[in-house]
């Protein structure tokens, strides 16, 4: 069962491919600047994952206005994530959980998806700057998109505090 609202979000450091090379992204460093939205997704180059990341990319200004940094997280390697992002115009940073440690820490590892192996479930965590989880969603199926409006509502509620 995924972490619940009110829980302390596990800290992590994951790799991401930027134009200047591989960069390490640290959750605590990001929380020092903004609230954070983590979008766990099963695999790059798949239709539903592409739809999700493109939808969020196209509305990134809304998330920025809500003082949020959005990250996509999958078990793909950073080079595959970069190729997919370039192909599809995905502009949010994609983080590689190749060793599946963060998926396990957030309890969103989906075991043996269609015979290919363990991947991230489709899940969302909104984390405030105090490192508390204020919203979470794990979809019933990897083929189901998360609900984007409650994510924005959770971010708005943080601003209203």
Rosetta blueprint (number, residue, H / E / L):
1 X L
2 X L
3 X L
4 X L
5 X L
6 X L
7 X L
8 X E
9 X L
10 X L
11 X L
12 X L
13 X E
14 X E
15 X E
16 X E
17 X E
18 X E
19 X L
20 X L
21 X E
22 X E
23 X E
24 X E
25 X E
26 X E
27 X H
28 X H
29 X H
30 X H
31 X H
32 X L
33 X L
34 X L
35 X E
36 X E
37 X E
38 X E
39 X E
40 X E
41 X L
42 X L
43 X L
44 X L
45 X L
46 X L
47 X H
48 X H
49 X H
50 X H
51 X H
52 X H
53 X H
54 X H
55 X H
56 X H
57 X H
58 X H
59 X L
60 X H
61 X H
62 X H
63 X H
64 X H
65 X H
66 X L
67 X L
68 X E
69 X E
70 X E
71 X E
72 X E
73 X E
74 X E
75 X L
76 X L
77 X L
78 X H
79 X H
80 X H
81 X H
82 X H
83 X H
84 X H
85 X H
86 X H
87 X H
88 X H
89 X L
90 X L
91 X L
92 X L
93 X E
94 X E
95 X E
96 X E
97 X L
98 X L
99 X L
100 X L
101 X H
102 X H
103 X H
104 X H
105 X H
106 X L
107 X L
108 X L
109 X E
110 X E
111 X E
112 X E
113 X E
114 X L
115 X L
116 X L
117 X E
118 X E
119 X E
120 X E
121 X L
122 X L
123 X E
124 X E
125 X E
126 X E
127 X E
128 X L
129 X L
130 X L
131 X L
132 X E
133 X E
134 X E
135 X E
136 X E
137 X E
138 X E
139 X L
140 X L
141 X L
142 X L
143 X L
144 X L
145 X L
146 X L
147 X L
148 X H
149 X H
150 X H
151 X H
152 X H
153 X H
154 X H
155 X H
156 X H
157 X H
158 X H
159 X H
160 X L
161 X L
